[in-house]
Amino acid sequence: MDKILITAEDGEQIEFYVVEQTRVNGKDYILVAETEDEEAEAYILKDVSDSNETQAVYEFVEEEDELSALAAVFSELVDDADIV
């Protein structure tokens, strides 16, 4: 699994494993987990970069309808995933 390093608003750096990625309605999303364990808690991040960015900028998907729709997409992409 690929790893990415996310810098939180407080400056803390958090390493995530990229489980899967997809593109929906012109936006890129990634499914990440803090460990490679199949039982690890997963998060969906949205790429909010603009064309001037040299590195991708991600934010956690928190809007309930968007999160539910994306969870369904990622569940289809990742065998046996239980994404909530």
PyMOL Python script that loads the backbone (N, CA, C, O; Angstrom):
from pymol import cmd

cmd.read_pdbstr("""\
ATOM      1  N   MET A   1       0.839  -1.179   0.000  1.00  0.00           N
ATOM      2  CA  MET A   1       0.000   0.000   0.000  1.00  0.00           C
ATOM      3  C   MET A   1       0.886   1.244   0.000  1.00  0.00           C
ATOM      4  O   MET A   1       1.924   1.293   0.659  1.00  0.00           O
ATOM      5  N   ASP A   2       0.449   2.233  -0.748  1.00  0.00           N
ATOM      6  CA  ASP A   2       1.147   3.515  -0.733  1.00  0.00           C
ATOM      7  C   ASP A   2       0.842   4.243   0.570  1.00  0.00           C
ATOM      8  O   ASP A   2      -0.209   4.039   1.179  1.00  0.00           O
ATOM      9  N   LYS A   3       1.766   5.088   0.987  1.00  0.00           N
ATOM     10  CA  LYS A   3       1.568   5.903   2.179  1.00  0.00           C
ATOM     11  C   LYS A   3       1.570   7.374   1.782  1.00  0.00           C
ATOM     12  O   LYS A   3       2.250   7.779   0.839  1.00  0.00           O
ATOM     13  N   ILE A   4       0.799   8.162   2.519  1.00  0.00           N
ATOM     14  CA  ILE A   4       0.843   9.618   2.356  1.00  0.00           C
ATOM     15  C   ILE A   4       1.020  10.229   3.740  1.00  0.00           C
ATOM     16  O   ILE A   4       0.684   9.623   4.757  1.00  0.00           O
ATOM     17  N   LEU A   5       1.547  11.424   3.750  1.00  0.00           N
ATOM     18  CA  LEU A   5       1.747  12.153   4.989  1.00  0.00           C
ATOM     19  C   LEU A   5       0.848  13.379   4.954  1.00  0.00           C
ATOM     20  O   LEU A   5       0.966  14.217   4.060  1.00  0.00           O
ATOM     21  N   ILE A   6      -0.042  13.481   5.920  1.00  0.00           N
ATOM     22  CA  ILE A   6      -0.979  14.598   6.011  1.00  0.00           C
ATOM     23  C   ILE A   6      -0.528  15.500   7.159  1.00  0.00           C
ATOM     24  O   ILE A   6      -0.217  15.023   8.250  1.00  0.00           O
ATOM     25  N   THR A   7      -0.498  16.795   6.903  1.00  0.00           N
ATOM     26  CA  THR A   7      -0.190  17.753   7.956  1.00  0.00           C
ATOM     27  C   THR A   7      -1.502  18.347   8.454  1.00  0.00           C
ATOM     28  O   THR A   7      -2.229  18.996   7.702  1.00  0.00           O
ATOM     29  N   ALA A   8      -1.791  18.117   9.723  1.00  0.00           N
ATOM     30  CA  ALA A   8      -3.018  18.621  10.334  1.00  0.00           C
ATOM     31  C   ALA A   8      -2.907  20.131  10.550  1.00  0.00           C
ATOM     32  O   ALA A   8      -1.823  20.705  10.446  1.00  0.00           O
ATOM     33  N   GLU A   9      -4.025  20.756  10.848  1.00  0.00           N
ATOM     34  CA  GLU A   9      -4.057  22.202  11.065  1.00  0.00           C
ATOM     35  C   GLU A   9      -3.135  22.640  12.205  1.00  0.00           C
ATOM     36  O   GLU A   9      -2.619  23.757  12.202  1.00  0.00           O
ATOM     37  N   ASP A  10      -2.934  21.749  13.178  1.00  0.00           N
ATOM     38  CA  ASP A  10      -2.053  22.085  14.302  1.00  0.00           C
ATOM     39  C   ASP A  10      -0.584  21.797  14.006  1.00  0.00           C
ATOM     40  O   ASP A  10       0.270  21.964  14.876  1.00  0.00           O
ATOM     41  N   GLY A  11      -0.287  21.363  12.774  1.00  0.00           N
ATOM     42  CA  GLY A  11       1.087  21.092  12.364  1.00  0.00           C
ATOM     43  C   GLY A  11       1.520  19.653  12.562  1.00  0.00           C
ATOM     44  O   GLY A  11       2.582  19.258  12.083  1.00  0.00           O
ATOM     45  N   GLU A  12       0.717  18.864  13.259  1.00  0.00           N
ATOM     46  CA  GLU A  12       1.045  17.454  13.474  1.00  0.00           C
ATOM     47  C   GLU A  12       1.002  16.715  12.130  1.00  0.00           C
ATOM     48  O   GLU A  12       0.104  16.938  11.318  1.00  0.00           O
ATOM     49  N   GLN A  13       1.973  15.841  11.911  1.00  0.00           N
ATOM     50  CA  GLN A  13       1.999  15.057  10.677  1.00  0.00           C
ATOM     51  C   GLN A  13       1.502  13.648  10.972  1.00  0.00           C
ATOM     52  O   GLN A  13       1.958  12.990  11.907  1.00  0.00           O
ATOM     53  N   ILE A  14       0.564  13.208  10.157  1.00  0.00           N
ATOM     54  CA  ILE A  14      -0.064  11.901  10.339  1.00  0.00           C
ATOM     55  C   ILE A  14       0.154  11.086   9.074  1.00  0.00           C
ATOM     56  O   ILE A  14      -0.099  11.558   7.965  1.00  0.00           O
ATOM     57  N   GLU A  15       0.626   9.858   9.252  1.00  0.00           N
ATOM     58  CA  GLU A  15       0.857   8.979   8.112  1.00  0.00           C
ATOM     59  C   GLU A  15      -0.371   8.091   7.903  1.00  0.00           C
ATOM     60  O   GLU A  15      -0.887   7.495   8.849  1.00  0.00           O
ATOM     61  N   PHE A  16      -0.824   8.014   6.669  1.00  0.00           N
ATOM     62  CA  PHE A  16      -1.953   7.168   6.307  1.00  0.00           C
ATOM     63  C   PHE A  16      -1.547   6.225   5.182  1.00  0.00           C
ATOM     64  O   PHE A  16      -0.694   6.549   4.357  1.00  0.00           O
ATOM     65  N   TYR A  17      -2.167   5.065   5.165  1.00  0.00           N
ATOM     66  CA  TYR A  17      -2.039   4.126   4.060  1.00  0.00           C
ATOM     67  C   TYR A  17      -3.187   4.390   3.092  1.00  0.00           C
ATOM     68  O   TYR A  17      -4.340   4.501   3.509  1.00  0.00           O
ATOM     69  N   VAL A  18      -2.879   4.490   1.815  1.00  0.00           N
ATOM     70  CA  VAL A  18      -3.904   4.691   0.802  1.00  0.00           C
ATOM     71  C   VAL A  18      -4.458   3.323   0.422  1.00  0.00           C
ATOM     72  O   VAL A  18      -3.748   2.489  -0.140  1.00  0.00           O
ATOM     73  N   VAL A  19      -5.720   3.104   0.732  1.00  0.00           N
ATOM     74  CA  VAL A  19      -6.380   1.830   0.474  1.00  0.00           C
ATOM     75  C   VAL A  19      -6.921   1.795  -0.955  1.00  0.00           C
ATOM     76  O   VAL A  19      -6.788   0.785  -1.646  1.00  0.00           O
ATOM     77  N   GLU A  20      -7.531   2.897  -1.397  1.00  0.00           N
ATOM     78  CA  GLU A  20      -8.143   2.969  -2.728  1.00  0.00           C
ATOM     79  C   GLU A  20      -8.304   4.432  -3.103  1.00  0.00           C
ATOM     80  O   GLU A  20      -8.296   5.312  -2.242  1.00  0.00           O
ATOM     81  N   GLN A  21      -8.451   4.679  -4.391  1.00  0.00           N
ATOM     82  CA  GLN A  21      -8.721   6.033  -4.866  1.00  0.00           C
ATOM     83  C   GLN A  21      -9.735   5.973  -5.993  1.00  0.00           C
ATOM     84  O   GLN A  21      -9.861   4.962  -6.684  1.00  0.00           O
ATOM     85  N   THR A  22     -10.457   7.075  -6.168  1.00  0.00           N
ATOM     86  CA  THR A  22     -11.451   7.145  -7.232  1.00  0.00           C
ATOM     87  C   THR A  22     -11.693   8.604  -7.590  1.00  0.00           C
ATOM     88  O   THR A  22     -11.255   9.518  -6.891  1.00  0.00           O
ATOM     89  N   ARG A  23     -12.392   8.795  -8.683  1.00  0.00           N
ATOM     90  CA  ARG A  23     -12.762  10.138  -9.144  1.00  0.00           C
ATOM     91  C   ARG A  23     -14.276  10.150  -9.343  1.00  0.00           C
ATOM     92  O   ARG A  23     -14.825   9.311 -10.057  1.00  0.00           O
ATOM     93  N   VAL A  24     -14.942  11.109  -8.704  1.00  0.00           N
ATOM     94  CA  VAL A  24     -16.396  11.232  -8.776  1.00  0.00           C
ATOM     95  C   VAL A  24     -16.727  12.689  -9.060  1.00  0.00           C
ATOM     96  O   VAL A  24     -16.277  13.592  -8.355  1.00  0.00           O
ATOM     97  N   ASN A  25     -17.519  12.903 -10.104  1.00  0.00           N
ATOM     98  CA  ASN A  25     -17.940  14.260 -10.479  1.00  0.00           C
ATOM     99  C   ASN A  25     -16.763  15.231 -10.602  1.00  0.00           C
ATOM    100  O   ASN A  25     -16.845  16.384 -10.180  1.00  0.00           O
ATOM    101  N   GLY A  26     -15.676  14.745 -11.185  1.00  0.00           N
ATOM    102  CA  GLY A  26     -14.520  15.598 -11.433  1.00  0.00           C
ATOM    103  C   GLY A  26     -13.635  15.850 -10.234  1.00  0.00           C
ATOM    104  O   GLY A  26     -12.683  16.624 -10.331  1.00  0.00           O
ATOM    105  N   LYS A  27     -13.914  15.225  -9.114  1.00  0.00           N
ATOM    106  CA  LYS A  27     -13.104  15.376  -7.893  1.00  0.00           C
ATOM    107  C   LYS A  27     -12.427  14.047  -7.567  1.00  0.00           C
ATOM    108  O   LYS A  27     -13.008  12.976  -7.743  1.00  0.00           O
ATOM    109  N   ASP A  28     -11.185  14.141  -7.088  1.00  0.00           N
ATOM    110  CA  ASP A  28     -10.448  12.953  -6.679  1.00  0.00           C
ATOM    111  C   ASP A  28     -10.648  12.701  -5.189  1.00  0.00           C
ATOM    112  O   ASP A  28     -10.615  13.627  -4.379  1.00  0.00           O
ATOM    113  N   TYR A  29     -10.855  11.438  -4.842  1.00  0.00           N
ATOM    114  CA  TYR A  29     -11.037  11.019  -3.464  1.00  0.00           C
ATOM    115  C   TYR A  29     -10.123   9.841  -3.176  1.00  0.00           C
ATOM    116  O   TYR A  29      -9.839   9.033  -4.060  1.00  0.00           O
ATOM    117  N   ILE A  30      -9.662   9.750  -1.925  1.00  0.00           N
ATOM    118  CA  ILE A  30      -8.882   8.595  -1.512  1.00  0.00           C
ATOM    119  C   ILE A  30      -9.466   8.034  -0.226  1.00  0.00           C
ATOM    120  O   ILE A  30      -9.975   8.766   0.623  1.00  0.00           O
ATOM    121  N   LEU A  31      -9.378   6.730  -0.108  1.00  0.00           N
ATOM    122  CA  LEU A  31      -9.764   6.027   1.106  1.00  0.00           C
ATOM    123  C   LEU A  31      -8.462   5.691   1.816  1.00  0.00           C
ATOM    124  O   LEU A  31      -7.598   5.024   1.245  1.00  0.00           O
ATOM    125  N   VAL A  32      -8.313   6.145   3.053  1.00  0.00           N
ATOM    126  CA  VAL A  32      -7.068   5.948   3.787  1.00  0.00           C
ATOM    127  C   VAL A  32      -7.349   5.297   5.138  1.00  0.00           C
ATOM    128  O   VAL A  32      -8.465   5.348   5.656  1.00  0.00           O
ATOM    129  N   ALA A  33      -6.294   4.681   5.698  1.00  0.00           N
ATOM    130  CA  ALA A  33      -6.358   4.088   7.031  1.00  0.00           C
ATOM    131  C   ALA A  33      -5.031   4.345   7.731  1.00  0.00           C
ATOM    132  O   ALA A  33      -4.000   4.512   7.080  1.00  0.00           O
ATOM    133  N   GLU A  34      -5.064   4.375   9.055  1.00  0.00           N
ATOM    134  CA  GLU A  34      -3.846   4.634   9.814  1.00  0.00           C
ATOM    135  C   GLU A  34      -2.924   3.424   9.868  1.00  0.00           C
ATOM    136  O   GLU A  34      -1.726   3.581  10.104  1.00  0.00           O
ATOM    137  N   THR A  35      -3.455   2.215   9.655  1.00  0.00           N
ATOM    138  CA  THR A  35      -2.649   0.997   9.651  1.00  0.00           C
ATOM    139  C   THR A  35      -3.059   0.141   8.458  1.00  0.00           C
ATOM    140  O   THR A  35      -4.056   0.419   7.791  1.00  0.00           O
ATOM    141  N   GLU A  36      -2.280  -0.897   8.204  1.00  0.00           N
ATOM    142  CA  GLU A  36      -2.605  -1.827   7.118  1.00  0.00           C
ATOM    143  C   GLU A  36      -3.604  -2.890   7.557  1.00  0.00           C
ATOM    144  O   GLU A  36      -4.062  -3.689   6.741  1.00  0.00           O
ATOM    145  N   ASP A  37      -3.938  -2.901   8.823  1.00  0.00           N
ATOM    146  CA  ASP A  37      -4.870  -3.869   9.378  1.00  0.00           C
ATOM    147  C   ASP A  37      -6.233  -3.727   8.706  1.00  0.00           C
ATOM    148  O   ASP A  37      -6.737  -2.616   8.540  1.00  0.00           O
ATOM    149  N   GLU A  38      -6.823  -4.851   8.323  1.00  0.00           N
ATOM    150  CA  GLU A  38      -8.131  -4.822   7.658  1.00  0.00           C
ATOM    151  C   GLU A  38      -9.228  -4.266   8.560  1.00  0.00           C
ATOM    152  O   GLU A  38     -10.251  -3.794   8.064  1.00  0.00           O
ATOM    153  N   GLU A  39      -9.034  -4.313   9.859  1.00  0.00           N
ATOM    154  CA  GLU A  39     -10.028  -3.816  10.806  1.00  0.00           C
ATOM    155  C   GLU A  39      -9.800  -2.353  11.178  1.00  0.00           C
ATOM    156  O   GLU A  39     -10.523  -1.812  12.015  1.00  0.00           O
ATOM    157  N   ALA A  40      -8.807  -1.708  10.570  1.00  0.00           N
ATOM    158  CA  ALA A  40      -8.478  -0.322  10.901  1.00  0.00           C
ATOM    159  C   ALA A  40      -9.607   0.610  10.482  1.00  0.00           C
ATOM    160  O   ALA A  40     -10.318   0.353   9.511  1.00  0.00           O
ATOM    161  N   GLU A  41      -9.756   1.685  11.223  1.00  0.00           N
ATOM    162  CA  GLU A  41     -10.737   2.707  10.884  1.00  0.00           C
ATOM    163  C   GLU A  41     -10.288   3.417   9.609  1.00  0.00           C
ATOM    164  O   GLU A  41      -9.116   3.764   9.467  1.00  0.00           O
ATOM    165  N   ALA A  42     -11.212   3.628   8.697  1.00  0.00           N
ATOM    166  CA  ALA A  42     -10.894   4.246   7.407  1.00  0.00           C
ATOM    167  C   ALA A  42     -11.525   5.629   7.314  1.00  0.00           C
ATOM    168  O   ALA A  42     -12.538   5.916   7.951  1.00  0.00           O
ATOM    169  N   TYR A  43     -10.900   6.472   6.509  1.00  0.00           N
ATOM    170  CA  TYR A  43     -11.370   7.835   6.294  1.00  0.00           C
ATOM    171  C   TYR A  43     -11.390   8.120   4.803  1.00  0.00           C
ATOM    172  O   TYR A  43     -10.595   7.561   4.048  1.00  0.00           O
ATOM    173  N   ILE A  44     -12.286   8.979   4.384  1.00  0.00           N
ATOM    174  CA  ILE A  44     -12.340   9.408   2.985  1.00  0.00           C
ATOM    175  C   ILE A  44     -11.878  10.852   2.930  1.00  0.00           C
ATOM    176  O   ILE A  44     -12.384  11.715   3.648  1.00  0.00           O
ATOM    177  N   LEU A  45     -10.900  11.096   2.056  1.00  0.00           N
ATOM    178  CA  LEU A  45     -10.348  12.431   1.878  1.00  0.00           C
ATOM    179  C   LEU A  45     -10.634  12.911   0.466  1.00  0.00           C
ATOM    180  O   LEU A  45     -10.627  12.130  -0.484  1.00  0.00           O
ATOM    181  N   LYS A  46     -10.887  14.217   0.343  1.00  0.00           N
ATOM    182  CA  LYS A  46     -11.155  14.832  -0.956  1.00  0.00           C
ATOM    183  C   LYS A  46      -9.982  15.730  -1.329  1.00  0.00           C
ATOM    184  O   LYS A  46      -9.481  16.487  -0.497  1.00  0.00           O
ATOM    185  N   ASP A  47      -9.547  15.641  -2.587  1.00  0.00           N
ATOM    186  CA  ASP A  47      -8.487  16.511  -3.087  1.00  0.00           C
ATOM    187  C   ASP A  47      -9.095  17.877  -3.368  1.00  0.00           C
ATOM    188  O   ASP A  47      -9.947  18.016  -4.246  1.00  0.00           O
ATOM    189  N   VAL A  48      -8.656  18.883  -2.623  1.00  0.00           N
ATOM    190  CA  VAL A  48      -9.177  20.247  -2.786  1.00  0.00           C
ATOM    191  C   VAL A  48      -8.107  21.171  -3.356  1.00  0.00           C
ATOM    192  O   VAL A  48      -8.205  22.392  -3.230  1.00  0.00           O
ATOM    193  N   SER A  49      -7.086  20.590  -3.982  1.00  0.00           N
ATOM    194  CA  SER A  49      -5.991  21.374  -4.566  1.00  0.00           C
ATOM    195  C   SER A  49      -6.511  22.234  -5.707  1.00  0.00           C
ATOM    196  O   SER A  49      -7.468  21.878  -6.395  1.00  0.00           O
ATOM    197  N   ASP A  50      -5.858  23.373  -5.888  1.00  0.00           N
ATOM    198  CA  ASP A  50      -6.130  24.140  -7.101  1.00  0.00           C
ATOM    199  C   ASP A  50      -4.941  23.971  -8.042  1.00  0.00           C
ATOM    200  O   ASP A  50      -3.934  23.368  -7.673  1.00  0.00           O
ATOM    201  N   SER A  51      -5.055  24.490  -9.229  1.00  0.00           N
ATOM    202  CA  SER A  51      -4.025  24.267 -10.248  1.00  0.00           C
ATOM    203  C   SER A  51      -2.680  24.883  -9.888  1.00  0.00           C
ATOM    204  O   SER A  51      -1.671  24.535 -10.501  1.00  0.00           O
ATOM    205  N   ASN A  52      -2.635  25.790  -8.912  1.00  0.00           N
ATOM    206  CA  ASN A  52      -1.390  26.428  -8.505  1.00  0.00           C
ATOM    207  C   ASN A  52      -0.607  25.623  -7.468  1.00  0.00           C
ATOM    208  O   ASN A  52       0.552  25.931  -7.193  1.00  0.00           O
ATOM    209  N   GLU A  53      -1.225  24.604  -6.899  1.00  0.00           N
ATOM    210  CA  GLU A  53      -0.589  23.810  -5.850  1.00  0.00           C
ATOM    211  C   GLU A  53       0.465  22.881  -6.447  1.00  0.00           C
ATOM    212  O   GLU A  53       0.251  22.290  -7.505  1.00  0.00           O
ATOM    213  N   THR A  54       1.599  22.756  -5.767  1.00  0.00           N
ATOM    214  CA  THR A  54       2.633  21.823  -6.204  1.00  0.00           C
ATOM    215  C   THR A  54       2.434  20.451  -5.576  1.00  0.00           C
ATOM    216  O   THR A  54       2.939  19.454  -6.090  1.00  0.00           O
ATOM    217  N   GLN A  55       1.699  20.394  -4.461  1.00  0.00           N
ATOM    218  CA  GLN A  55       1.370  19.140  -3.807  1.00  0.00           C
ATOM    219  C   GLN A  55      -0.141  19.079  -3.610  1.00  0.00           C
ATOM    220  O   GLN A  55      -0.819  20.102  -3.520  1.00  0.00           O
ATOM    221  N   ALA A  56      -0.640  17.865  -3.548  1.00  0.00           N
ATOM    222  CA  ALA A  56      -2.076  17.693  -3.337  1.00  0.00           C
ATOM    223  C   ALA A  56      -2.471  18.194  -1.951  1.00  0.00           C
ATOM    224  O   ALA A  56      -1.723  18.045  -0.984  1.00  0.00           O
ATOM    225  N   VAL A  57      -3.646  18.784  -1.874  1.00  0.00           N
ATOM    226  CA  VAL A  57      -4.206  19.251  -0.609  1.00  0.00           C
ATOM    227  C   VAL A  57      -5.506  18.467  -0.398  1.00  0.00           C
ATOM    228  O   VAL A  57      -6.418  18.515  -1.223  1.00  0.00           O
ATOM    229  N   TYR A  58      -5.568  17.745   0.728  1.00  0.00           N
ATOM    230  CA  TYR A  58      -6.737  16.923   1.017  1.00  0.00           C
ATOM    231  C   TYR A  58      -7.446  17.432   2.260  1.00  0.00           C
ATOM    232  O   TYR A  58      -6.831  17.997   3.164  1.00  0.00           O
ATOM    233  N   GLU A  59      -8.756  17.217   2.281  1.00  0.00           N
ATOM    234  CA  GLU A  59      -9.531  17.479   3.489  1.00  0.00           C
ATOM    235  C   GLU A  59     -10.442  16.285   3.728  1.00  0.00           C
ATOM    236  O   GLU A  59     -10.845  15.594   2.793  1.00  0.00           O
ATOM    237  N   PHE A  60     -10.759  16.055   4.998  1.00  0.00           N
ATOM    238  CA  PHE A  60     -11.651  14.961   5.350  1.00  0.00           C
ATOM    239  C   PHE A  60     -13.050  15.276   4.853  1.00  0.00           C
ATOM    240  O   PHE A  60     -13.526  16.403   4.989  1.00  0.00           O
ATOM    241  N   VAL A  61     -13.707  14.277   4.274  1.00  0.00           N
ATOM    242  CA  VAL A  61     -15.095  14.435   3.851  1.00  0.00           C
ATOM    243  C   VAL A  61     -15.947  14.302   5.105  1.00  0.00           C
ATOM    244  O   VAL A  61     -15.914  13.272   5.778  1.00  0.00           O
ATOM    245  N   GLU A  62     -16.708  15.343   5.416  1.00  0.00           N
ATOM    246  CA  GLU A  62     -17.518  15.352   6.630  1.00  0.00           C
ATOM    247  C   GLU A  62     -19.007  15.540   6.357  1.00  0.00           C
ATOM    248  O   GLU A  62     -19.837  15.211   7.205  1.00  0.00           O
ATOM    249  N   GLU A  63     -19.354  16.066   5.183  1.00  0.00           N
ATOM    250  CA  GLU A  63     -20.762  16.292   4.846  1.00  0.00           C
ATOM    251  C   GLU A  63     -21.441  14.925   4.691  1.00  0.00           C
ATOM    252  O   GLU A  63     -20.993  14.093   3.903  1.00  0.00           O
ATOM    253  N   GLU A  64     -22.504  14.703   5.432  1.00  0.00           N
ATOM    254  CA  GLU A  64     -23.131  13.386   5.564  1.00  0.00           C
ATOM    255  C   GLU A  64     -23.565  12.764   4.233  1.00  0.00           C
ATOM    256  O   GLU A  64     -23.287  11.590   3.992  1.00  0.00           O
ATOM    257  N   ASP A  65     -24.237  13.520   3.370  1.00  0.00           N
ATOM    258  CA  ASP A  65     -24.708  12.960   2.108  1.00  0.00           C
ATOM    259  C   ASP A  65     -23.536  12.573   1.205  1.00  0.00           C
ATOM    260  O   ASP A  65     -23.540  11.503   0.597  1.00  0.00           O
ATOM    261  N   GLU A  66     -22.537  13.450   1.123  1.00  0.00           N
ATOM    262  CA  GLU A  66     -21.352  13.164   0.313  1.00  0.00           C
ATOM    263  C   GLU A  66     -20.617  11.941   0.867  1.00  0.00           C
ATOM    264  O   GLU A  66     -20.182  11.081   0.102  1.00  0.00           O
ATOM    265  N   LEU A  67     -20.479  11.862   2.180  1.00  0.00           N
ATOM    266  CA  LEU A  67     -19.797  10.743   2.821  1.00  0.00           C
ATOM    267  C   LEU A  67     -20.519   9.422   2.561  1.00  0.00           C
ATOM    268  O   LEU A  67     -19.878   8.409   2.280  1.00  0.00           O
ATOM    269  N   SER A  68     -21.832   9.429   2.652  1.00  0.00           N
ATOM    270  CA  SER A  68     -22.616   8.206   2.407  1.00  0.00           C
ATOM    271  C   SER A  68     -22.474   7.727   0.969  1.00  0.00           C
ATOM    272  O   SER A  68     -22.301   6.534   0.716  1.00  0.00           O
ATOM    273  N   ALA A  69     -22.548   8.660   0.033  1.00  0.00           N
ATOM    274  CA  ALA A  69     -22.418   8.294  -1.377  1.00  0.00           C
ATOM    275  C   ALA A  69     -21.035   7.736  -1.670  1.00  0.00           C
ATOM    276  O   ALA A  69     -20.900   6.740  -2.380  1.00  0.00           O
ATOM    277  N   LEU A  70     -20.014   8.372  -1.127  1.00  0.00           N
ATOM    278  CA  LEU A  70     -18.648   7.911  -1.363  1.00  0.00           C
ATOM    279  C   LEU A  70     -18.366   6.588  -0.670  1.00  0.00           C
ATOM    280  O   LEU A  70     -17.630   5.757  -1.202  1.00  0.00           O
ATOM    281  N   ALA A  71     -18.938   6.381   0.506  1.00  0.00           N
ATOM    282  CA  ALA A  71     -18.773   5.102   1.197  1.00  0.00           C
ATOM    283  C   ALA A  71     -19.319   3.964   0.347  1.00  0.00           C
ATOM    284  O   ALA A  71     -18.730   2.884   0.301  1.00  0.00           O
ATOM    285  N   ALA A  72     -20.436   4.197  -0.324  1.00  0.00           N
ATOM    286  CA  ALA A  72     -21.004   3.179  -1.205  1.00  0.00           C
ATOM    287  C   ALA A  72     -20.072   2.897  -2.377  1.00  0.00           C
ATOM    288  O   ALA A  72     -19.881   1.741  -2.753  1.00  0.00           O
ATOM    289  N   VAL A  73     -19.491   3.943  -2.957  1.00  0.00           N
ATOM    290  CA  VAL A  73     -18.556   3.776  -4.079  1.00  0.00           C
ATOM    291  C   VAL A  73     -17.338   2.985  -3.628  1.00  0.00           C
ATOM    292  O   VAL A  73     -16.949   2.021  -4.286  1.00  0.00           O
ATOM    293  N   PHE A  74     -16.734   3.380  -2.517  1.00  0.00           N
ATOM    294  CA  PHE A  74     -15.537   2.687  -2.037  1.00  0.00           C
ATOM    295  C   PHE A  74     -15.840   1.258  -1.599  1.00  0.00           C
ATOM    296  O   PHE A  74     -14.988   0.382  -1.746  1.00  0.00           O
ATOM    297  N   SER A  75     -17.022   1.004  -1.069  1.00  0.00           N
ATOM    298  CA  SER A  75     -17.391  -0.364  -0.702  1.00  0.00           C
ATOM    299  C   SER A  75     -17.414  -1.273  -1.916  1.00  0.00           C
ATOM    300  O   SER A  75     -17.052  -2.446  -1.826  1.00  0.00           O
ATOM    301  N   GLU A  76     -17.836  -0.738  -3.050  1.00  0.00           N
ATOM    302  CA  GLU A  76     -17.827  -1.499  -4.302  1.00  0.00           C
ATOM    303  C   GLU A  76     -16.401  -1.737  -4.802  1.00  0.00           C
ATOM    304  O   GLU A  76     -16.102  -2.795  -5.355  1.00  0.00           O
ATOM    305  N   LEU A  77     -15.530  -0.756  -4.607  1.00  0.00           N
ATOM    306  CA  LEU A  77     -14.158  -0.854  -5.099  1.00  0.00           C
ATOM    307  C   LEU A  77     -13.279  -1.756  -4.248  1.00  0.00           C
ATOM    308  O   LEU A  77     -12.357  -2.390  -4.760  1.00  0.00           O
ATOM    309  N   VAL A  78     -13.558  -1.815  -2.955  1.00  0.00           N
ATOM    310  CA  VAL A  78     -12.725  -2.574  -2.027  1.00  0.00           C
ATOM    311  C   VAL A  78     -13.537  -3.792  -1.564  1.00  0.00           C
ATOM    312  O   VAL A  78     -14.564  -3.647  -0.901  1.00  0.00           O
ATOM    313  N   ASP A  79     -13.071  -4.975  -1.917  1.00  0.00           N
ATOM    314  CA  ASP A  79     -13.774  -6.195  -1.535  1.00  0.00           C
ATOM    315  C   ASP A  79     -13.922  -6.296  -0.030  1.00  0.00           C
ATOM    316  O   ASP A  79     -12.978  -6.044   0.718  1.00  0.00           O
ATOM    317  N   ASP A  80     -15.105  -6.664   0.401  1.00  0.00           N
ATOM    318  CA  ASP A  80     -15.401  -6.925   1.807  1.00  0.00           C
ATOM    319  C   ASP A  80     -15.166  -5.727   2.718  1.00  0.00           C
ATOM    320  O   ASP A  80     -14.940  -5.909   3.914  1.00  0.00           O
ATOM    321  N   ALA A  81     -15.211  -4.524   2.192  1.00  0.00           N
ATOM    322  CA  ALA A  81     -15.007  -3.353   3.045  1.00  0.00           C
ATOM    323  C   ALA A  81     -16.324  -2.956   3.686  1.00  0.00           C
ATOM    324  O   ALA A  81     -17.371  -2.939   3.037  1.00  0.00           O
ATOM    325  N   ASP A  82     -16.254  -2.640   4.953  1.00  0.00           N
ATOM    326  CA  ASP A  82     -17.407  -2.125   5.672  1.00  0.00           C
ATOM    327  C   ASP A  82     -17.086  -0.693   6.032  1.00  0.00           C
ATOM    328  O   ASP A  82     -16.472  -0.430   7.067  1.00  0.00           O
ATOM    329  N   ILE A  83     -17.500   0.242   5.177  1.00  0.00           N
ATOM    330  CA  ILE A  83     -17.150   1.643   5.342  1.00  0.00           C
ATOM    331  C   ILE A  83     -18.353   2.383   5.880  1.00  0.00           C
ATOM    332  O   ILE A  83     -19.440   2.328   5.305  1.00  0.00           O
ATOM    333  N   VAL A  84     -18.151   3.079   6.992  1.00  0.00           N
ATOM    334  CA  VAL A  84     -19.239   3.857   7.586  1.00  0.00           C
ATOM    335  C   VAL A  84     -18.801   5.286   7.788  1.00  0.00           C
ATOM    336  O   VAL A  84     -19.578   6.105   8.279  1.00  0.00           O
TER     337      VAL A  84
END
""", "prot")
cmd.dss("prot")
cmd.show_as("cartoon", "prot")
cmd.util.cbc("prot")
cmd.orient("prot")
